[in-house]
Amino acid sequence: MSTKAVDNSSDGFIDPDLSIEHFGEGSLNGLTFAAKDLFDVEGHVTGYGQPTWRATHGAAIKTSPAVQALLGAGADLLGKTHLDELAYSLNGENTHYGTPINPACPDRIPGGSSSGSAVATADGSVDIGLGSDTGGSIWVPASYCGLLGIRPTHGRVSLENACALARSYDTCGWFARNAQVLRKVGEVLLEPSAKQDAPLTRWLTAADAFYHSDKATSQAIYKLVQGHHQEMTGLLGEPQEVTVASLEGMGSLSDWWQVFRITQGAEIWQELGAWITANKPQFGPGTKERFEMASKLTPEEIQTAQEKRKQISAHLQELLGKDGVLMLPTAPGPAPILNTPPAELDLFRSRLLSLTCIAGLGGLPQVSLPVVKVEGCPVGLSLMGPRGSDEKLLQLTEKLMALFMQ
């Protein structure tokens, strides 16, 4: 066990006393990490952000391979972190456990569902925040808290011995404050057989994604990119503006979000519906309504959405090819202010999910870079690549962060 003390002043940790020293030596020597409380650690109950879940589950009998890999590469685990209830939210506000403090903008939400891991990384408590991403749960808090964050290609990092939400969307992602650490974690966690070696040399800008962002956000990102246009074209070639949702009969990104909502909801109810029905947990606002929605989806709705998802995924694969990198805003704008009325938050969520659904529908890797501020608060710029291009995206991220920070 480790004796390192943890600063929990931002309330990112649910269990700061759970600490484990590394058992191996490697590229992460001297670094520390926190794990979202959906990853199992042997001998400890995984709470999954829900007190009834914690009360109805025993101690884990095996540690998650993702946690083991980081320990084996030299990093120390300094605790487990808060998340939204059963990971079914992008806000970071948990009715039962409270809201971790966003270190970048304390009057705003931290984003979720990987809220605690993001906050613990952003406030300097740890170097690496291990989290999960189903529909934006890594890059949304990364954007809100001013962090680097990656959702990898679906299936490239093990989610064994971790709580599931929607298995065909769930991924294991991570946060860091600098691009070199983000890349080094990828070298440890990414399963190598699916690696794509083609260079990313075709720069695409998602015009319809920028349409869903605030004017100030779009302007800030475009100003940044224009200021480094020559250097970026040297890396990626001249930018090509594209409409991502250009597939005939599939509608706009708002329609794509509905495809995501239904297919994700169906998987969630299949995964968790029996436990919810048997144990009747008390859910907070927003989460309660989403589970109710998932429980009422019809077979016809689900089948139609699943067919559309296949077409969207094939379209994205064709759009990106092996060499494309798509640039888009991570979120419509900075984090919403704490205690924003639910109706207003739902409108923002709709715009947000129109952006975050893209990578999930395609099983694609996406990195959020903390490179601009709006209203004094961070907003992320995202890079999305073809399946298996995670390593190339991380290398590109490192080059761009060095460029943008000059």
Secondary structure as UniProt FT lines:
FT   TURN            9..10
FT   STRAND          13..15
FT   TURN            16..17
FT   TURN            27..30
FT   STRAND          32..36
FT   TURN            37..38
FT   TURN            42..43
FT   TURN            48..49
FT   HELIX           51..55
FT   HELIX           65..72
FT   TURN            73..74
FT   STRAND          76..81
FT   HELIX           85..87
FT   TURN            95..97
FT   TURN            106..107
FT   HELIX           115..122
FT   TURN            123..124
FT   STRAND          128..133
FT   TURN            137..138
FT   HELIX           139..145
FT   STRAND          148..151
FT   TURN            154..155
FT   TURN            160..161
FT   TURN            167..169
FT   STRAND          171..176
FT   HELIX           179..189
FT   HELIX           192..194
FT   STRAND          202..206
FT   HELIX           207..211
FT   HELIX           215..227
FT   HELIX           229..236
FT   STRAND          240..242
FT   TURN            248..249
FT   HELIX           253..279
FT   TURN            285..286
FT   HELIX           287..295
FT   HELIX           299..320
FT   TURN            321..323
FT   STRAND          324..329
FT   TURN            338..339
FT   HELIX           342..362
FT   STRAND          366..374
FT   TURN            375..376
FT   STRAND          377..384
FT   TURN            387..388
FT   HELIX           390..404
//
